[in-house]
Amino acid sequence: MFAVTKSIKFQNKLAKEAIINALKNKSSAMFNEGMILRCFVDVTENSIEIFHVFKNKEYVNKARSSWTNQFWQDIREMGGTVSGLEGACEVEYSSKINLEEFSKIT
C-alpha cells in the first residue's frame, strides 16, 4: 500500500470548508482510482491534515494525472500553504473495527 499525507493551512475558515467540500466532491472518482481510505484531521480553525491510503503508487500517479496536482497548485495561488509526505505504508486494523462508524463512498 502507499500513503500520501497533505498539510494545508488556509487563509481563513471559509476557504478551509470550501476546499474540504471540493475534495469530498471528488471522493467517488478517487475511490474508483484506487484510494482505499482518506482521513481529514481538523488541526485548527484554518488548517487540516489529510491522510490518504492507496492500493499502490500506480494508483497515486493515476489520481495525480487526472486532477490533483492542479488542485494543490490552485490552493497555493489562493494564499494557502500545502506540504506533504508520501511513501510505502503498512496498514494495521483492529478486529474490533466497526465499519458503521465510517462514511462509505461508492
C-alpha distance (Angstrom), angle and dihedral (degrees) to the residues before:
residue distance angle dihedral
M1 . . .
F2 3.78 . .
A3 3.82 128.8 .
V4 3.79 130.3 -155.3
T5 3.79 122.5 -171.4
K6 3.79 126.4 -168.7
S7 3.79 127.0 -166.8
I8 3.79 112.7 -161.1
K9 3.78 129.2 -175.6
F10 3.78 115.4 -170.1
Q11 3.78 133.5 -159.3
N12 3.80 90.2 -117.2
K13 3.79 145.8 -13.2
L14 3.82 93.4 -91.4
A15 3.82 91.8 57.1
K16 3.81 89.6 48.3
E17 3.81 92.4 52.7
A18 3.82 92.0 46.5
I19 3.80 92.8 52.4
I20 3.81 93.5 46.4
N21 3.81 89.2 51.6
A22 3.81 91.1 48.3
L23 3.80 90.1 51.5
K24 3.78 91.8 48.2
N25 3.82 89.4 51.4
K26 3.82 87.2 59.3
S27 3.81 93.6 48.5
S28 3.80 97.9 101.6
A29 3.79 92.2 50.7
M30 3.80 92.7 47.0
F31 3.80 93.1 48.6
N32 3.81 89.2 48.4
E33 3.83 88.2 51.2
G34 3.81 93.2 56.5
M35 3.79 107.2 -81.9
I36 3.80 108.7 142.8
L37 3.80 102.2 -177.3
R38 3.80 139.3 5.4
C39 3.78 126.6 -172.0
F40 3.81 126.0 -169.3
V41 3.81 113.0 -153.9
D42 3.80 113.3 -161.6
V43 3.82 100.9 -144.3
T44 3.81 101.5 167.2
E45 3.79 137.9 -18.0
N46 3.80 90.5 -81.1
S47 3.81 105.1 25.7
I48 3.79 138.2 66.3
E49 3.77 140.9 179.3
I50 3.78 117.4 -142.3
F51 3.79 121.3 -161.6
H52 3.81 119.2 -165.0
V53 3.80 128.2 -174.2
F54 3.80 119.1 -162.9
K55 3.79 131.2 -174.9
N56 3.82 89.6 -113.2
K57 3.80 141.9 -30.6
E58 3.81 92.7 -84.3
Y59 3.79 88.7 66.4
V60 3.82 90.7 50.1
N61 3.79 90.3 53.2
K62 3.80 90.8 48.6
A63 3.81 92.0 52.1
R64 3.80 91.5 47.1
S65 3.76 94.1 50.1
S66 3.77 91.9 53.8
W67 3.82 99.8 52.3
T68 3.81 121.6 -47.4
N69 3.81 101.9 94.2
Q70 3.81 90.5 57.8
F71 3.81 90.6 44.2
W72 3.83 93.0 57.5
Q73 3.82 90.4 44.7
D74 3.81 90.1 52.8
I75 3.82 89.9 53.9
R76 3.82 90.2 52.3
E77 3.80 91.0 49.6
M78 3.82 89.0 53.7
G79 3.81 89.7 57.4
G80 3.78 98.9 -94.7
T81 3.77 124.8 130.1
V82 3.78 120.4 -131.6
S83 3.78 127.5 -171.8
G84 3.74 131.7 162.2
L85 3.75 151.5 173.7
E86 3.76 132.1 -148.8
G87 3.75 141.2 -179.2
A88 3.75 148.2 129.0
C89 3.78 111.5 -53.7
E90 3.75 142.0 -169.7
V91 3.78 116.8 -140.9
E92 3.78 122.9 -151.4
Y93 3.77 126.0 -174.1
S94 3.77 137.9 -176.9
S95 3.78 122.5 -107.9
K96 3.81 84.1 -132.6
I97 3.81 93.5 63.2
N98 3.79 113.8 136.0
L99 3.79 109.6 -154.6
E100 3.81 89.5 -166.0
E101 3.83 86.1 77.8
F102 3.82 91.1 62.5
S103 3.81 129.5 76.8
K104 3.80 106.9 -115.5
I105 3.80 115.0 -146.2
T106 3.78 117.5 -159.2
